[in-house]
Amino acid sequence: MEDLDGLILLPHLRVQNANAVSGPLTWGFPPPSAFAGWVHALHRDLAEPEIALDGVGIVCHAFEPQTYRPGGRYHNRFCLTRNPVGKDGKPMGTVEEGRAHLEVSLLIGVQGDLDQEDGELLAKQVLQKALTRRLAGGSLLEPGTHKRFRPDYLELSGYLEGDQEQFRKFRRKMLPGFALMNRHRVLEEHLEEMRQQNPRATSLDALLELVRLNVDPVLEDPQDPEKVTWQASRTRPGWLVPLPIGYGAISPLYAPGEVQNTRDPETPFRFVECLYSLGEWVSPHRLDYPQELLWHHQADPQAGVYLFTQPEIN
C-alpha cells in the first residue's frame, strides 16, 4: 500500500453480459477475482517494466441481471439462449449461465515515477487497452463523449493525511454508487457472539445469519396475543452480502505436467474450491483513504489459500 504512487480512475464502464454466477452458492455481482485478474491482464498488456498496476477498487453504479419471473413463481430464472444452431438446423441444448449488465467505476493502483501529466496519458492508454478485453466475461461498450466517462489520474503524496485530502475531491467522480468492501472482521466477531450461545456454530451459520432478511412477529397489545404485526429486520446494519474472496486447496500441489489437460502445462497445478466471506456495499463518500478501496492478491501456497483482500487502515 505504501508503494503506490498514483491511482487511475476508469469511470462508468458499461459492461454487457458479464458473468452473474459468482460462486457455487451465490449469484449476483461478479467477485473481486474477476476485476483483479482483469487489472493483472492490463498490466501485462502495457509491457512497461517501470510501471506496475497493483490493486483495484470496485464501485458499482448499476446492476441489471438478465432474469425473468415465471407466472405463479416466487423466484427468478436466468434468461437463457440456445445458439448457434446445430448441423441439422435445430437449436443446440441449453447450457445454463447467468448474465448481467453492469456500470462500474474502477480505481487502479499505480507504481511508477509519474507526474500528473504522464499519469493522465497512462490513464488514457489503460482505457484503450481495457476496451479490447472482456471484463468478468462481459463486453465493454464504447464510452460516451461526456466528461464523466473520461479516465483520470490521482498522484499520491505518500502520506495518509495528504492522500485523504486529495481523495476527498476525487471520490466525487464515483458518485452515485456503492463500493465493494471486505467485512471479514465483522463475520469473525459475529461468529464469536454466536458461539457464546451455541458452541457448535460455524462460519457458514454466521454468514447466513448476517446476510438474510428476518421477518419476525411483533406483539402490539399484550392483552390480545393474536394481534401481531410482521417486521423485517437484519442482524447487523449495513448492506451486507455473501462474497467469494478466493480459493482454498483441496489437493496437493502437483508438478507441471503431472495433471493432464491443464490450461498451462508449465505451471504447478492444484484443485481448489471457492472460499466465502462477508462483503458490504458502502457509498464512496464514507471512505477516507483511497487505499482501503483496493483489492489485492494474497497467496499462501504452503497453506493452500489464495485470497483477495483489502488493507486495514486505522
Sequence and secondary structure as in RCSB ss.txt:
>XXXX:A:sequence
MEDLDGLILLPHLRVQNANAVSGPLTWGFPPPSAFAGWVHALHRDLAEPEIALDGVGIVCHAFEPQTYRPGGRYH
NRFCLTRNPVGKDGKPMGTVEEGRAHLEVSLLIGVQGDLDQEDGELLAKQVLQKALTRRLAGGSLLEPGTHKRFR
PDYLELSGYLEGDQEQFRKFRRKMLPGFALMNRHRVLEEHLEEMRQQNPRATSLDALLELVRLNVDPVLEDPQDP
EKVTWQASRTRPGWLVPLPIGYGAISPLYAPGEVQNTRDPETPFRFVECLYSLGEWVSPHRLDYPQELLWHHQAD
PQAGVYLFTQPEIN
>XXXX:A:secstr
 TT  EEEEEEEEEEEEEE   SSS  SS  HHHHHHHHHHHHHHH  TT EEEEEEEEEEEEEE EE  TT SS
 EE     SB TTSSB       EEEEEEEEEEEEES   HHHHHHHHHHHHHHHTTS BTTBEE    SSGGGS
 EEEE  SSHHHHHHHHHHHGGGG S EEEEE HHHHHHHHHHHHHH TT  HHHHHHHHHS EEEEEES TT T
T EEEEEE SSSSEEEEEEEEEEESS  B TTSSTT S TTS B  EEEEEEEEEEE GGG   GGGG BEEEEE
TTTTEEEEE     
